[in-house]
């Protein structure tokens, strides 16, 4: 599967630890360990020396290669020194910490620990903390849902949901046994759905209504999925979809796992990807507008065009 910027960032973070523990590692061995080509590894190594805890002197990574072996030149203390924050970094961290502390459903012990850490950061930030006190962030759309789901998991209770499915553009009512909360870009609850009698993942901001039920939650024993590679992990047997995007739609290759992304003469891409639910890509086609279109399969391309015509007609009315 073709690599994208998200994959590369995740890989380079792992590379730092890997190379630090293996001075003089062979390029071929490292490439094999990470499942990439030697050329891809060299490209990563060209970027790493520009990374560090900041752009202050001495904070950047000092890594080089002679084409055969890779050498880490930072002192052993690199990465173990106390964290230093610029004023804007401290402000952003304080604003985020205060916002999380107000999140409904946060356990009181966790809230108090966060408030203590915030107080220490305020003291260390000095004048920079003043700017952060004039800013605030709130979680309105998902806060109540998060609290109910978190409570249902803690008390092992079933939930009733009215849930919006964008792929079918409909609201459904269902009872679910929640298993866990997690965040991958958005916040989700993984649950056993009693309507479909299968494991399902629900995005919290798409829950239109939620109720805690008195019935106990009793999901069947299932193995939790590894989400380290993202929420959507296409399988080789999933249907193949081909999308052509103009230069303004190249971001699709950064956010959607894909098999290939071929350069086009106009600066766009021809992207081949796999998905268990091709119909869900109709919304992507509508979002792209003039910057992209579904090429194959033909029936999906036709349905996306019909959806676009209906949307335009609705605006006309």
C-alpha positions in Angstrom: 0.0 0.0 0.0 1.4 3.4 -0.9 2.7 5.6 1.9 1.3 9.0 2.7 2.5 11.9 4.9 0.6 10.5 8.0 2.3 7.1 7.6 5.7 8.8 7.1 5.3 10.9 10.2 4.4 7.9 12.3 7.4 5.9 10.9 9.9 8.7 11.5 8.8 9.0 15.2 9.5 5.3 15.5 12.8 5.7 13.6 14.2 8.1 16.2 13.9 5.5 19.0 15.0 2.6 16.8 18.2 4.4 15.5 19.2 5.8 18.9 19.3 2.2 20.3 21.2 0.8 17.3 24.2 3.0 16.5 25.7 2.1 13.1 22.6 0.2 12.0 22.8 -0.9 8.4 20.5 0.9 5.9 19.3 -2.5 4.5 18.4 -3.8 7.9 16.5 -0.7 9.0 14.5 -0.6 5.7 13.6 -4.2 6.1 12.5 -3.7 9.7 10.2 -0.9 8.7 8.9 -2.5 5.6 10.0 0.2 3.2 12.6 0.6 0.4 16.1 1.9 1.1 15.2 4.9 -1.0 12.2 5.7 1.2 14.4 5.3 4.3 17.1 7.7 2.9 14.3 10.2 2.2 13.2 9.9 5.8 16.8 10.4 7.0 17.0 13.6 4.9 14.1 15.0 6.9 15.0 13.9 10.4 18.0 16.3 10.8 15.4 19.2 10.5 13.4 17.8 13.4 13.8 18.3 17.1 12.2 19.7 20.2 12.5 23.2 18.8 14.7 25.2 16.3 17.0 26.4 19.1 20.6 25.4 18.8 21.4 21.9 19.9 17.9 20.7 19.9 17.8 19.3 16.3 18.5 15.6 15.6 22.0 14.9 14.4 21.7 11.8 12.2 23.6 10.9 9.0 24.4 8.0 6.8 27.2 7.0 4.5 24.8 5.0 2.4 25.6 1.7 4.2 25.2 2.5 7.9 23.3 5.1 9.9 24.8 7.1 12.7 23.2 8.9 15.7 25.5 11.8 16.9 23.3 13.4 19.6 24.6 13.1 23.1 23.0 10.5 25.3 21.2 13.2 27.2 19.2 14.3 24.1 15.5 13.9 24.8 16.0 13.5 28.5 16.4 17.2 29.4 13.5 19.0 31.0 10.9 20.1 28.5 11.2 23.7 27.4 8.2 25.5 26.0 8.0 28.8 24.1 5.3 31.3 25.2 2.9 30.3 22.4 3.5 26.6 23.2 2.7 27.1 26.9 -0.4 29.1 26.0 -1.7 26.4 23.7 -1.1 23.7 26.3 -2.7 25.6 29.1 -5.8 26.4 27.0 -6.1 22.7 26.0 -5.6 21.5 29.6 -8.3 23.8 30.9 -10.7 22.7 28.2 -10.2 19.0 28.9 -10.7 19.7 32.6 -14.3 20.9 31.9 -15.1 17.9 29.8 -18.3 16.1 31.0 -17.7 12.6 32.0 -14.1 13.1 33.1 -13.4 11.1 36.2 -12.9 13.3 39.2 -9.5 11.8 40.1 -8.3 12.5 36.5 -9.8 16.0 36.7 -7.9 16.8 39.9 -4.7 15.4 38.6 -5.0 17.5 35.4 -5.8 20.7 37.5 -2.7 20.1 39.6 -0.5 19.7 36.5 -2.1 22.8 35.0 -1.3 24.8 38.1 2.3 23.7 38.0 2.5 24.7 34.3 0.9 28.1 35.0 3.6 28.8 37.7 6.4 27.8 35.4 4.9 29.8 32.4 4.9 33.0 34.4 3.6 35.9 32.2 2.7 33.6 29.4 0.0 32.0 31.5 -1.8 35.4 31.5 -2.6 35.2 27.8 -4.0 31.7 28.1 -6.5 32.8 30.7 -8.2 35.1 28.2 -8.9 32.2 25.8 -11.3 29.3 26.3 -12.4 26.2 24.4 -15.5 24.2 25.1 -16.8 20.8 23.9 -20.5 21.3 23.2 -21.5 18.8 20.5 -19.9 15.6 22.0 -19.6 16.4 25.7 -23.0 15.0 26.8 -22.7 12.0 24.6 -19.2 11.3 25.9 -20.4 11.5 29.5 -23.2 9.0 28.9 -21.0 6.6 27.1 -18.3 6.8 29.7 -20.8 6.2 32.4 -22.4 3.3 30.6 -18.9 1.6 30.2 -18.1 2.2 33.9 -21.5 0.9 35.1 -21.7 -1.8 32.4 -25.1 -0.6 31.1 -26.7 -0.8 27.7 -27.3 2.3 25.6 -30.1 3.4 23.2 -28.9 5.5 20.3 -30.5 7.5 17.5 -27.6 7.6 15.1 -27.0 9.4 11.8 -25.4 7.2 9.1 -23.9 9.5 6.3 -23.4 6.6 3.9 -27.2 6.0 3.8 -28.2 9.5 4.8 -30.6 8.2 7.5 -31.2 8.1 11.2 -31.5 4.7 12.8 -32.5 3.7 16.4 -30.5 0.9 18.0 -29.4 -0.6 21.3 -25.7 -1.2 21.9 -23.4 -2.7 24.5 -20.5 -0.2 24.7 -17.0 -1.7 24.8 -14.6 1.2 24.7 -14.1 4.9 23.8 -11.2 5.9 21.6 -10.1 8.9 19.5 -8.7 8.7 15.9 -9.2 12.2 14.6 -12.8 12.1 16.1 -14.1 10.5 19.2 -15.7 7.1 18.8 -17.4 4.4 20.8 -16.8 0.8 19.8 -19.9 -1.3 20.8 -21.8 -4.5 20.1 -24.9 -3.5 18.1 -28.1 -5.4 18.9 -29.7 -4.2 15.7 -27.1 -5.7 13.4 -25.8 -8.3 15.9 -22.2 -7.3 15.1 -19.4 -5.0 16.3 -19.9 -1.5 15.2 -18.1 1.8 15.6 -20.1 5.0 16.2 -18.8 8.6 15.9 -20.0 10.6 18.9 -20.8 13.8 16.9 -23.2 11.7 14.8 -25.3 10.6 17.8 -28.5 12.6 17.6 -29.9 11.2 20.9 -28.7 8.9 23.6 -30.2 7.2 26.7 -28.8 5.0 29.4 -30.8 1.8 29.8 -31.3 -0.2 32.9 -30.4 -3.4 31.1 -26.8 -4.7 31.7 -24.3 -4.4 28.9 -23.3 -7.9 27.8 -21.2 -7.8 24.6 -19.8 -11.1 23.5 -16.1 -11.8 24.0 -14.3 -10.2 21.1 -10.7 -9.3 20.4 -10.1 -5.5 20.3 -8.9 -4.2 17.0 -5.4 -2.7 16.8 -6.0 0.9 15.8 -2.4 1.9 15.6 -2.7 2.0 11.8 -5.9 4.0 11.8 -9.6 3.4 12.1 -10.1 2.3 8.5 -7.8 -0.6 7.5 -8.8 -1.9 4.1 -8.4 -5.6 3.3 -7.1 -7.1 0.1 -10.5 -8.6 -0.7 -12.4 -5.3 -0.3 -13.8 -3.8 -3.5 -11.4 -1.5 -5.5 -12.4 2.1 -6.3 -10.5 4.5 -8.7 -10.7 8.2 -8.1 -9.2 11.0 -10.2 -8.4 14.3 -8.5 -7.2 17.6 -9.7 -4.3 19.4 -7.9 -6.8 20.8 -5.4 -7.8 17.3 -4.4 -4.4 15.8 -3.8 -5.2 15.8 0.0 -7.2 12.7 -0.6 -4.0 10.7 -0.9 -2.9 12.0 2.5 -6.1 11.0 4.4 -7.3 7.8 2.7 -5.2 4.6 2.7 -4.6 3.6 -0.9 -2.9 1.1 -3.1 -1.5 3.6 -5.5 -1.5 7.3 -6.4 -0.4 7.9 -10.0 0.7 11.4 -11.1 -1.4 12.9 -13.9 -0.3 15.5 -16.5 -2.4 18.3 -15.0 -0.8 17.8 -11.5 -3.6 15.7 -10.1 -3.6 12.1 -9.1 -5.3 8.9 -10.1 -5.9 7.1 -6.8 -6.7 3.4 -6.4 -8.0 2.4 -3.0 -10.0 -0.4 -1.3 -13.0 0.0 1.0 -15.5 -2.5 2.5 -18.3 0.1 1.8 -17.7 1.8 -1.6 -21.0 3.7 -1.2 -19.4 5.8 1.6 -17.2 7.4 -1.0 -20.2 9.2 -2.6 -19.8 11.9 0.1 -16.1 12.3 -0.8 -17.1 12.8 -4.4 -19.6 15.5 -3.4 -17.0 17.2 -1.2 -14.4 17.2 -4.0 -16.8 18.9 -6.4 -14.8 20.0 -9.5 -11.6 18.8 -7.9 -12.3 15.1 -8.3 -14.5 12.3 -9.6 -15.0 8.6 -9.1 -13.9 6.7 -12.2 -14.6 3.0 -11.2 -16.7 1.1 -10.6 -19.1 2.6 -13.1 -22.2 2.1 -11.0 -20.6 4.0 -8.1 -19.6 6.8 -10.4 -23.1 7.0 -11.7 -24.7 7.1 -8.2 -22.2 9.9 -7.2 -23.3 11.9 -10.2 -26.9 11.4 -9.4 -26.3 12.5 -5.8 -24.6 15.7 -7.1 -27.5 16.5 -9.5 -30.0 16.1 -6.6 -27.9 18.3 -4.4 -27.7 21.0 -7.1 -31.4 20.7 -7.7 -32.1 21.2 -4.0 -30.1 24.4 -4.1 -32.0 25.6 -7.1 -35.3 25.1 -5.3 
